Amino acid sequence: MAKINWGILGLGNIALKFADAFSNLDNAKIKGIASNSDKKLILFKEQFKVDQKYCFKNYQDLILCPEIDVIYIALPNSFHAKYINECAELNKHVLIEKPAFTNIDDFNNFKNKYKNVKCYFTEGFMYRHLPYFQYIKKIIQNKTLGDIKNINSNFKVRLFKERRIFGLKFKSPNYSNRLFNKSLGGGSILDLGCYPLSLSTFIDSILFKTNIKDIKLKSVNTEYCDSGVDIHSTLVLNFGEKFTSKVMCSFKEKMNQNTFINFTNGSINIEETWAPTNNQKILIINKSDKKKLEFKNNNIYSYQIKNISNQLLDNQISPIFPSINLDEIEKNTYLLDKWIKNNQGVNENKIL
Protein backbone atom coordinates (compact mmCIF):
# COMPACT_ATOMS: atom_id res chain seq x y z
CA MET A 1 0.00 0.00 0.00
CA ALA A 2 1.21 3.51 -0.82
CA LYS A 3 2.35 5.52 2.19
CA ILE A 4 2.60 9.20 2.99
CA ASN A 5 6.03 10.20 4.31
CA TRP A 6 5.75 12.43 7.38
CA GLY A 7 8.33 14.77 8.84
CA ILE A 8 8.12 15.87 12.47
CA LEU A 9 9.43 19.35 13.19
CA GLY A 10 10.10 19.79 16.91
CA LEU A 11 10.52 16.76 19.15
CA GLY A 12 8.89 17.62 22.45
CA ASN A 13 6.38 15.61 24.51
CA ILE A 14 3.47 16.11 22.11
CA ALA A 15 5.63 14.95 19.18
CA LEU A 16 6.49 11.77 21.08
CA LYS A 17 2.80 10.94 21.58
CA PHE A 18 2.13 11.76 17.93
CA ALA A 19 4.98 9.55 16.71
CA ASP A 20 3.73 6.59 18.75
CA ALA A 21 0.54 6.63 16.65
CA PHE A 22 2.32 5.44 13.48
CA SER A 23 2.89 1.92 14.80
CA ASN A 24 -0.51 0.60 13.68
CA LEU A 25 -0.90 2.54 10.41
CA ASP A 26 -0.37 1.15 6.93
CA ASN A 27 -0.78 4.40 4.95
CA ALA A 28 1.78 6.58 6.74
CA LYS A 29 5.34 6.46 8.08
CA ILE A 30 7.77 8.75 9.88
CA LYS A 31 10.36 9.57 7.24
CA GLY A 32 12.20 12.51 8.80
CA ILE A 33 12.65 14.45 12.03
CA ALA A 34 14.16 17.79 13.01
CA SER A 35 15.28 19.22 16.34
CA ASN A 36 17.98 21.51 17.69
CA SER A 37 18.55 18.94 20.45
CA ASP A 38 21.01 16.12 19.72
CA LYS A 39 19.55 14.13 22.60
CA LYS A 40 16.02 14.26 21.19
CA LEU A 41 17.21 13.43 17.68
CA ILE A 42 18.99 10.32 18.94
CA LEU A 43 15.97 9.28 21.03
CA PHE A 44 13.52 9.60 18.11
CA LYS A 45 15.91 8.08 15.61
CA GLU A 46 16.35 4.94 17.70
CA GLN A 47 12.79 4.61 18.95
CA PHE A 48 11.10 5.14 15.58
CA LYS A 49 13.81 3.71 13.30
CA VAL A 50 14.46 6.89 11.33
CA ASP A 51 17.31 6.78 8.82
CA GLN A 52 20.22 9.01 9.88
CA LYS A 53 20.14 10.98 6.61
CA TYR A 54 16.61 12.16 7.47
CA CYS A 55 17.53 13.39 10.96
CA PHE A 56 18.04 17.16 10.73
CA LYS A 57 19.35 19.73 13.20
CA ASN A 58 18.07 22.53 10.99
CA TYR A 59 14.28 22.85 10.65
CA GLN A 60 14.46 24.19 7.10
CA ASP A 61 16.43 21.14 5.94
CA LEU A 62 13.47 18.96 6.87
CA ILE A 63 11.06 21.27 5.03
CA LEU A 64 13.31 21.24 1.95
CA CYS A 65 13.67 17.45 1.91
CA PRO A 66 11.94 16.22 -1.29
CA GLU A 67 11.14 12.80 0.19
CA ILE A 68 8.95 14.36 2.89
CA ASP A 69 5.29 14.71 1.85
CA VAL A 70 3.86 16.50 4.88
CA ILE A 71 5.30 18.30 7.92
CA TYR A 72 3.84 18.02 11.41
CA ILE A 73 4.88 21.18 13.28
CA ALA A 74 5.06 20.53 17.04
CA LEU A 75 6.97 23.61 18.19
CA PRO A 76 5.88 26.05 20.94
CA ASN A 77 2.99 28.31 19.88
CA SER A 78 5.12 31.39 19.25
CA PHE A 79 7.03 29.60 16.46
CA HIS A 80 3.99 28.35 14.56
CA ALA A 81 3.49 31.27 12.19
CA LYS A 82 7.15 31.38 11.13
CA TYR A 83 7.37 27.74 10.11
CA ILE A 84 3.87 27.58 8.64
CA ASN A 85 4.91 30.36 6.29
CA GLU A 86 8.20 28.64 5.43
CA CYS A 87 6.31 25.49 4.51
CA ALA A 88 3.82 27.48 2.41
CA GLU A 89 6.64 29.20 0.51
CA LEU A 90 7.97 25.76 -0.43
CA ASN A 91 4.52 24.25 -1.19
CA LYS A 92 4.90 21.69 1.61
CA HIS A 93 1.78 20.13 3.14
CA VAL A 94 1.30 20.95 6.84
CA LEU A 95 -0.41 19.66 9.95
CA ILE A 96 0.16 22.33 12.59
CA GLU A 97 -0.34 21.56 16.26
CA LYS A 98 -3.10 23.66 17.79
CA PRO A 99 -3.44 26.57 18.09
CA ALA A 100 -2.35 27.25 14.52
CA PHE A 101 -1.87 30.96 15.24
CA THR A 102 -1.68 33.00 18.42
CA ASN A 103 -3.38 36.06 16.90
CA ILE A 104 -5.48 37.07 13.91
CA ASP A 105 -2.74 39.25 12.38
CA ASP A 106 -0.47 36.22 11.94
CA PHE A 107 -3.36 34.33 10.36
CA ASN A 108 -4.09 37.14 7.90
CA ASN A 109 -0.43 37.36 6.88
CA PHE A 110 -0.42 33.64 6.19
CA LYS A 111 -3.73 33.71 4.33
CA ASN A 112 -2.37 36.29 1.90
CA LYS A 113 0.53 33.96 1.09
CA TYR A 114 -1.47 30.75 1.15
CA LYS A 115 -3.87 31.81 -1.62
CA ASN A 116 -0.99 31.66 -4.10
CA VAL A 117 0.23 28.16 -3.22
CA LYS A 118 -1.15 24.66 -3.57
CA CYS A 119 -0.55 22.79 -0.37
CA TYR A 120 -2.67 21.00 2.20
CA PHE A 121 -2.93 22.92 5.47
CA THR A 122 -4.83 21.85 8.57
CA GLU A 123 -4.74 22.21 12.35
CA GLY A 124 -4.22 19.46 14.93
CA PHE A 125 -7.60 19.12 16.61
CA MET A 126 -7.30 15.34 16.78
CA TYR A 127 -10.59 14.92 18.71
CA ARG A 128 -12.54 15.59 15.49
CA HIS A 129 -11.11 12.38 14.02
CA LEU A 130 -12.06 10.14 16.96
CA PRO A 131 -14.84 7.52 16.64
CA TYR A 132 -17.27 9.32 18.96
CA PHE A 133 -17.18 12.58 17.04
CA GLN A 134 -18.82 11.30 13.85
CA TYR A 135 -21.56 9.78 16.03
CA ILE A 136 -22.49 12.99 17.84
CA LYS A 137 -22.19 14.97 14.59
CA LYS A 138 -25.04 12.89 13.13
CA ILE A 139 -27.20 13.37 16.24
CA ILE A 140 -26.75 17.13 16.03
CA GLN A 141 -27.24 17.40 12.26
CA ASN A 142 -30.27 15.11 12.20
CA LYS A 143 -31.81 16.87 15.21
CA THR A 144 -32.36 13.49 16.86
CA LEU A 145 -32.73 15.25 20.22
CA GLY A 146 -34.40 18.35 18.83
CA ASP A 147 -32.94 21.83 18.48
CA ILE A 148 -29.76 22.78 20.27
CA LYS A 149 -30.20 25.08 23.28
CA ASN A 150 -26.77 25.47 24.84
CA ILE A 151 -23.35 23.92 25.40
CA ASN A 152 -21.26 23.78 28.57
CA SER A 153 -17.71 22.62 27.92
CA ASN A 154 -14.43 22.74 29.77
CA PHE A 155 -10.81 21.71 29.60
CA LYS A 156 -8.95 21.83 32.89
CA VAL A 157 -5.49 20.44 33.61
CA ARG A 158 -3.71 21.15 36.90
CA LEU A 159 -0.23 22.38 36.01
CA PHE A 160 0.55 23.97 39.36
CA LYS A 161 3.32 22.53 41.50
CA GLU A 162 3.06 22.03 45.24
CA ARG A 163 5.48 23.58 47.72
CA ARG A 164 5.70 23.81 51.49
CA ILE A 165 6.37 26.92 53.54
CA PHE A 166 6.63 26.49 57.32
CA GLY A 167 4.79 23.18 57.00
CA LEU A 168 1.91 24.65 54.99
CA LYS A 169 1.10 23.44 51.46
CA PHE A 170 0.85 25.94 48.62
CA LYS A 171 0.23 25.41 44.91
CA SER A 172 1.70 27.81 42.39
CA PRO A 173 2.41 27.94 38.65
CA ASN A 174 5.28 25.80 37.42
CA TYR A 175 7.22 28.58 35.71
CA SER A 176 9.70 26.14 34.22
CA ASN A 177 6.86 24.91 31.99
CA ARG A 178 6.68 26.74 28.62
CA LEU A 179 2.90 27.09 29.10
CA PHE A 180 3.58 29.77 31.74
CA ASN A 181 5.93 31.64 29.40
CA LYS A 182 4.20 34.50 27.59
CA SER A 183 6.95 34.87 24.97
CA LEU A 184 6.41 31.24 23.91
CA GLY A 185 2.67 31.71 23.47
CA GLY A 186 1.70 30.18 26.80
CA GLY A 187 -1.60 30.46 28.60
CA SER A 188 -4.67 28.34 29.27
CA ILE A 189 -6.76 30.00 26.56
CA LEU A 190 -4.40 29.12 23.72
CA ASP A 191 -3.46 25.71 25.09
CA LEU A 192 -6.82 24.47 26.41
CA GLY A 193 -9.57 26.99 25.64
CA CYS A 194 -9.12 26.51 21.91
CA TYR A 195 -10.66 23.01 22.21
CA PRO A 196 -14.15 23.83 23.56
CA LEU A 197 -14.20 26.99 21.45
CA SER A 198 -13.50 24.98 18.28
CA LEU A 199 -16.28 22.50 19.13
CA SER A 200 -18.71 25.39 19.59
CA THR A 201 -17.87 26.91 16.21
CA PHE A 202 -18.05 23.49 14.54
CA ILE A 203 -21.56 22.87 15.85
CA ASP A 204 -22.56 26.31 14.65
CA SER A 205 -21.08 25.57 11.21
CA ILE A 206 -23.24 22.47 10.68
CA LEU A 207 -26.43 24.10 11.96
CA PHE A 208 -26.43 27.86 11.44
CA LYS A 209 -23.20 29.20 9.91
CA THR A 210 -23.40 32.36 12.00
CA ASN A 211 -21.46 35.28 10.56
CA ILE A 212 -18.22 35.74 12.49
CA LYS A 213 -19.13 39.34 13.35
CA ASP A 214 -22.42 38.17 14.93
CA ILE A 215 -20.73 35.84 17.42
CA LYS A 216 -20.56 37.72 20.71
CA LEU A 217 -18.24 37.06 23.64
CA LYS A 218 -19.94 37.69 26.96
CA SER A 219 -19.16 37.26 30.68
CA VAL A 220 -15.42 36.97 30.07
CA ASN A 221 -13.49 36.40 33.29
CA THR A 222 -9.77 35.73 33.19
CA GLU A 223 -7.16 35.23 35.89
CA TYR A 224 -3.43 35.77 35.35
CA CYS A 225 -0.21 34.70 37.04
CA ASP A 226 2.87 36.84 37.62
CA SER A 227 4.40 35.98 34.25
CA GLY A 228 1.42 37.65 32.55
CA VAL A 229 -0.02 34.35 31.33
CA ASP A 230 -3.72 33.54 31.74
CA ILE A 231 -4.19 30.54 34.01
CA HIS A 232 -7.99 30.37 34.23
CA SER A 233 -10.72 31.80 32.05
CA THR A 234 -14.42 31.51 31.35
CA LEU A 235 -16.68 33.06 28.75
CA VAL A 236 -20.04 32.65 27.07
CA LEU A 237 -20.25 32.60 23.27
CA ASN A 238 -23.54 33.83 21.84
CA PHE A 239 -24.07 32.59 18.29
CA GLY A 240 -26.41 35.21 16.87
CA GLU A 241 -29.01 34.49 19.58
CA LYS A 242 -29.45 30.94 18.17
CA PHE A 243 -27.61 29.17 21.00
CA THR A 244 -24.99 29.85 23.64
CA SER A 245 -21.83 28.03 24.66
CA LYS A 246 -20.20 28.39 28.06
CA VAL A 247 -16.49 27.65 27.88
CA MET A 248 -13.94 27.18 30.66
CA CYS A 249 -10.21 26.49 30.65
CA SER A 250 -7.81 26.26 33.57
CA PHE A 251 -4.29 25.37 34.63
CA LYS A 252 -5.36 25.55 38.30
CA GLU A 253 -7.99 22.86 38.67
CA LYS A 254 -8.15 19.09 38.71
CA MET A 255 -8.19 17.38 35.30
CA ASN A 256 -11.63 17.67 33.72
CA GLN A 257 -12.65 17.68 30.06
CA ASN A 258 -16.40 17.16 29.96
CA THR A 259 -18.92 18.57 27.52
CA PHE A 260 -22.67 18.87 28.01
CA ILE A 261 -24.83 19.63 24.97
CA ASN A 262 -28.46 20.42 25.77
CA PHE A 263 -31.31 20.13 23.25
CA THR A 264 -35.03 20.73 23.40
CA ASN A 265 -35.67 16.97 23.79
CA GLY A 266 -32.59 15.68 25.56
CA SER A 267 -28.87 16.04 26.15
CA ILE A 268 -25.44 14.56 25.46
CA ASN A 269 -22.70 14.24 28.07
CA ILE A 270 -19.30 13.57 26.50
CA GLU A 271 -16.72 12.38 29.00
CA GLU A 272 -13.02 12.99 28.24
CA THR A 273 -14.00 15.09 25.22
CA TRP A 274 -10.55 16.16 24.05
CA ALA A 275 -8.02 13.51 25.00
CA PRO A 276 -9.95 10.36 25.90
CA THR A 277 -8.60 7.12 27.28
CA ASN A 278 -9.14 3.76 25.58
CA ASN A 279 -12.67 3.45 26.98
CA GLN A 280 -14.55 6.69 26.39
CA LYS A 281 -18.12 7.08 27.61
CA ILE A 282 -20.98 9.18 26.27
CA LEU A 283 -24.35 9.52 27.98
CA ILE A 284 -27.34 10.29 25.76
CA ILE A 285 -30.59 11.30 27.46
CA ASN A 286 -33.92 11.81 25.73
CA LYS A 287 -37.46 12.12 27.06
CA SER A 288 -37.99 8.39 27.38
CA ASP A 289 -34.64 6.86 28.36
CA LYS A 290 -30.91 7.09 28.98
CA LYS A 291 -28.27 5.38 26.88
CA LYS A 292 -24.61 5.05 27.81
CA LEU A 293 -22.21 4.32 24.95
CA GLU A 294 -18.59 3.28 25.16
CA PHE A 295 -16.05 3.98 22.41
CA LYS A 296 -12.84 2.01 22.16
CA ASN A 297 -9.94 4.22 21.11
CA ASN A 298 -6.48 3.34 19.84
CA ASN A 299 -3.75 5.98 20.04
CA ILE A 300 -5.84 9.15 19.78
CA TYR A 301 -3.52 10.63 17.13
CA SER A 302 -3.66 7.63 14.80
CA TYR A 303 -7.13 8.48 13.47
CA GLN A 304 -5.98 11.97 12.50
CA ILE A 305 -2.81 10.75 10.79
CA LYS A 306 -4.72 8.06 8.90
CA ASN A 307 -7.43 10.45 7.67
CA ILE A 308 -4.99 13.14 6.58
CA SER A 309 -2.74 10.59 4.84
CA ASN A 310 -5.73 9.20 2.94
CA GLN A 311 -6.70 12.70 1.82
CA LEU A 312 -3.16 13.33 0.59
CA LEU A 313 -3.07 9.97 -1.20
CA ASP A 314 -6.26 11.09 -2.97
CA ASN A 315 -4.47 14.34 -3.97
CA GLN A 316 -6.83 16.37 -1.83
CA ILE A 317 -5.45 19.89 -1.41
CA SER A 318 -8.28 21.48 0.59
CA PRO A 319 -8.87 19.62 3.89
CA ILE A 320 -12.23 17.88 4.19
CA PHE A 321 -14.02 16.77 7.35
CA PRO A 322 -12.97 15.59 9.85
CA SER A 323 -9.89 17.73 9.11
CA ILE A 324 -10.33 21.40 9.89
CA ASN A 325 -10.24 23.79 6.92
CA LEU A 326 -8.93 27.33 6.51
CA ASP A 327 -12.30 29.02 7.04
CA GLU A 328 -12.74 27.23 10.35
CA ILE A 329 -9.19 28.09 11.42
CA GLU A 330 -9.86 31.74 10.62
CA LYS A 331 -13.03 31.85 12.73
CA ASN A 332 -11.39 30.09 15.68
CA THR A 333 -8.30 32.32 15.53
CA TYR A 334 -10.45 35.45 15.37
CA LEU A 335 -12.44 34.40 18.44
CA LEU A 336 -9.36 33.27 20.39
CA ASP A 337 -7.76 36.64 19.67
CA LYS A 338 -10.85 38.45 20.93
CA TRP A 339 -11.04 36.24 24.01
CA ILE A 340 -7.42 36.91 24.94
CA LYS A 341 -7.74 40.65 24.41
CA ASN A 342 -11.16 41.04 25.99
CA ASN A 343 -10.98 42.79 29.37
CA GLN A 344 -14.65 42.61 30.30
CA GLY A 345 -14.94 41.28 33.84
CA VAL A 346 -11.22 40.49 34.10
CA ASN A 347 -10.03 39.46 37.53
CA GLU A 348 -6.85 41.47 37.97
CA ASN A 349 -5.79 39.61 41.09
CA LYS A 350 -2.53 37.81 40.48
CA ILE A 351 -1.45 34.71 42.31
CA LEU A 352 2.01 33.98 43.61
Residue pairs with C-beta under 8 A, 6 or more apart in sequence:
1 26
1 27
2 27
2 313
3 26
3 27
3 28
3 29
3 309
4 27
4 28
4 29
4 69
4 70
4 308
4 309
4 312
4 313
5 29
5 31
5 32
5 67
5 68
5 69
5 70
6 22
6 28
6 29
6 30
6 31
6 32
6 68
6 69
6 70
6 71
6 72
6 305
6 309
7 30
7 31
7 32
7 33
7 34
7 54
7 62
7 63
7 65
7 68
7 70
7 71
7 72
8 15
8 18
8 19
8 30
8 32
8 33
8 34
8 44
8 71
8 72
8 74
9 34
9 59
9 62
9 63
9 71
9 72
9 73
9 74
9 75
9 83
10 34
10 35
10 59
10 73
10 74
10 75
10 76
10 79
11 33
11 34
11 35
11 37
11 40
11 41
11 43
11 44
11 74
12 40
12 74
12 75
14 74
14 97
15 44
15 72
15 74
16 44
17 299
17 301
18 72
18 74
18 301
18 305
19 30
19 44
19 47
19 48
20 299
20 301
21 298
21 299
21 300
21 301
21 302
21 304
21 305
22 28
22 29
22 30
22 48
22 302
22 305
23 299
24 298
24 299
24 302
25 302
25 305
25 306
25 309
27 306
27 309
27 310
27 313
28 305
28 306
28 309
30 48
30 50
31 50
31 54
31 65
31 67
31 68
31 69
32 50
32 54
32 55
32 56
32 62
32 65
32 67
32 68
33 41
33 44
33 45
33 48
33 50
33 54
33 55
33 56
33 62
34 55
34 56
34 57
34 58
34 59
34 61
34 62
35 41
35 44
35 57
36 57
36 59
38 57
41 55
41 57
44 50
44 55
45 52
45 55
54 62
54 65
54 67
54 68
56 62
56 65
59 83
59 86
60 86
62 68
62 71
63 71
63 83
63 86
63 87
63 90
63 92
64 90
68 92
69 93
69 312
70 92
70 93
70 94
70 95
70 120
70 308
70 309
70 312
71 83
71 87
71 92
71 93
71 94
71 95
72 94
72 95
72 96
72 97
72 124
73 79
73 80
73 83
73 84
73 87
73 94
73 95
73 96
73 97
74 97
75 83
75 97
76 178
76 184
76 185
77 99
77 102
77 184
77 185
77 186
77 190
77 191
78 102
78 183
78 184
78 185
80 96
80 97
80 99
80 100
80 101
80 102
80 106
80 185
81 101
81 102
81 106
81 109
81 110
84 94
84 96
84 100
84 101
84 110
84 121
85 109
85 110
85 113
87 93
87 94
87 119
88 94
88 110
88 113
88 114
88 117
88 119
88 121
89 113
89 117
91 117
91 118
91 119
92 119
93 119
93 120
93 121
93 312
94 119
94 120
94 121
94 122
95 122
95 123
95 124
95 304
95 308
96 121
96 122
96 123
96 124
97 123
97 124
98 123
98 124
98 125
98 194
98 195
98 198
99 123
99 190
99 191
99 194
99 332
99 333
99 336
100 107
100 123
100 329
100 333
101 107
101 110
101 329
101 333
102 185
102 190
103 333
103 337
103 340
104 333
104 334
104 337
107 329
107 330
107 333
107 334
111 326
111 330
114 121
114 326
118 317
119 317
120 308
120 311
120 312
120 316
120 317
120 318
120 319
121 319
121 326
122 308
122 319
122 323
122 324
122 325
122 329
123 324
123 329
123 332
124 304
125 195
125 198
125 324
126 300
126 301
126 303
126 304
127 133
127 195
127 199
127 273
127 274
127 275
127 276
127 300
128 202
128 304
128 321
128 322
128 323
128 324
129 303
129 304
129 306
129 307
129 322
129 323
130 276
130 280
130 295
130 297
130 300
130 303
131 295
131 296
131 297
131 303
132 270
132 276
132 280
132 282
132 293
132 295
133 322
134 322
135 282
135 293
135 295
136 261
136 268
136 270
136 282
137 206
138 144
139 145
139 268
139 284
140 148
140 203
140 206
140 207
140 261
141 206
141 207
143 263
145 263
145 264
145 265
145 266
145 267
145 268
145 284
145 286
146 263
146 264
146 265
146 266
147 263
147 264
148 203
148 207
148 242
148 243
148 261
148 262
148 263
149 243
149 262
149 263
149 264
150 243
150 244
150 245
150 246
150 262
151 196
151 199
151 200
151 203
151 243
151 244
151 245
151 246
151 259
151 260
151 261
151 262
152 245
152 246
152 259
152 260
152 262
153 195
153 196
153 199
153 200
153 245
153 246
153 247
153 248
153 258
153 259
153 260
153 273
154 196
154 247
154 248
154 249
154 250
154 256
154 257
154 258
154 259
155 192
155 193
155 195
155 196
155 248
155 249
155 250
155 256
155 257
155 273
155 274
156 192
156 248
156 249
156 250
156 251
156 252
156 253
156 254
156 255
156 256
156 257
157 192
157 250
157 251
157 255
158 171
158 251
158 252
158 253
158 254
158 255
159 173
159 174
159 177
159 179
159 180
159 251
160 171
160 172
160 173
160 174
160 251
160 252
161 171
161 172
161 173
161 174
162 169
162 170
162 171
163 169
163 170
163 171
163 172
164 170
170 352
171 252
172 351
172 352
173 180
173 225
173 226
173 227
173 229
173 231
173 251
173 351
174 180
175 181
175 227
177 186
178 184
178 186
179 186
179 187
179 188
179 191
179 229
179 251
180 186
180 225
180 227
180 229
180 231
180 251
181 227
181 229
182 227
182 228
182 229
186 227
186 229
187 229
187 230
187 231
187 340
188 229
188 230
188 231
188 232
188 233
188 249
188 250
188 251
189 222
189 230
189 233
189 249
189 336
189 339
189 340
190 336
190 340
191 249
192 249
192 250
192 251
193 233
193 247
193 249
193 336
193 339
194 332
194 336
195 249
195 257
195 273
195 274
196 245
196 247
196 248
196 249
196 259
196 273
197 237
197 247
197 332
197 335
197 336
197 339
198 324
198 328
198 332
199 259
199 273
200 237
200 239
200 245
200 247
201 215
201 328
201 331
201 332
201 335
202 328
203 243
203 245
203 261
204 210
204 215
204 239
204 242
204 243
205 328
207 242
208 239
208 240
208 242
208 243
210 239
210 240
210 242
211 240
212 330
212 331
212 334
212 335
214 239
214 240
215 237
215 238
215 239
215 240
215 331
215 335
216 237
216 238
217 235
217 236
217 237
217 238
217 335
217 338
217 339
217 342
217 344
218 235
218 236
218 237
218 238
218 344
219 234
219 235
219 236
219 344
219 345
220 233
220 234
220 235
220 339
220 342
220 343
220 344
220 345
220 346
221 233
221 234
221 235
221 345
221 346
221 347
222 230
222 232
222 233
222 234
222 342
222 346
222 347
223 230
223 231
223 232
223 233
223 252
223 347
223 349
223 351
224 230
224 231
224 348
224 350
225 231
225 350
225 351
226 350
226 351
226 352
230 340
231 250
231 251
231 252
231 351
232 249
232 250
232 251
232 252
232 253
233 248
233 249
233 250
233 339
234 246
234 247
234 248
235 246
235 247
235 339
235 342
236 244
236 245
236 246
236 247
237 244
237 245
237 246
237 247
237 335
238 244
239 245
257 272
257 273
257 274
257 275
258 269
258 270
258 271
258 272
258 273
259 268
259 269
259 270
259 273
260 267
260 268
260 269
260 270
261 267
261 268
261 270
265 286
265 287
266 284
266 285
266 286
266 287
267 284
267 285
268 282
268 283
268 284
268 285
269 282
269 283
269 284
269 285
270 282
271 280
271 281
271 282
271 283
272 280
272 281
275 300
276 295
276 297
276 300
277 297
278 296
278 297
278 298
279 294
279 295
279 296
279 297
280 294
280 295
280 297
281 292
281 293
281 294
281 295
282 292
282 293
282 294
282 295
283 290
283 291
283 292
283 293
284 290
284 291
284 292
284 293
285 291
304 322
304 323
307 322
307 323
308 319
308 323
311 319
311 320
311 323
318 325
318 326
319 325
319 326
